[in-house]
Amino acid sequence: MAEGKTGQSARTRHALITAAEKLIALHGVAAVSSRQISKAAGQRNNYAVGHHFGSKDDLIRAVLTAHNTPIDHLRRKALDSIGPDPRVRDWVRCLVAPEIEYLAGLGAPTYFARFFAQVSADPATTMLLYEQMGGSEPLVAILEGFYGALPSFPDDALEIRNNMTRHIIVNTLADIERAAEEPTHVPIPWECQCEIVVDALTGMWLAPVSAAP
């Protein structure tokens, strides 16, 4: 009996995670309530989110963890395969490739990239992403290598290019995911998509910094 309840609870949690991911991806964090998530997950109990996760933020954390755990596996593979003298482009690819490869492996339709973009854009939940980033050992190692390979930048240029990098990665992946649902969509191999993004980000980071007026 206890095992049956455990299995049922796991299925309910999975249904809530799946429902939250899709609803937030399509409508945004603030527009989706815990009650709507419970209903979309097929739960008669309007308080299923609170019962199984504690809060909506905790459910969002669970969605992020469900995806970031396998992405971290790909990040470790990327770190293991990096050469002995990595340049900026190598580190950028190490940063971008695991996420694109992971999304490509899910198959359409997917919602995680758009979910991530919505959570990133909402001031109330942005900190949840930083929690996840700080807890990812391979991501921290990639970022340390990346910053160590960069030329010297003024603090303001470094901050702005950091923000631009985050926006480019997050929103480009969301656009790729959204385009995959279009009836006329012609799939582009994930390796090609990856190199296009890596080229653009590498060019941005290696662009000269103009003297301040």
Summary of the structure (lengths in Angstrom):
residues: 213
radius of gyration: 19.1
end to end distance: 72.5
largest distance: 72.5
contacts: 595
relative contact order: 0.12
helix: 74%
strand: 0%
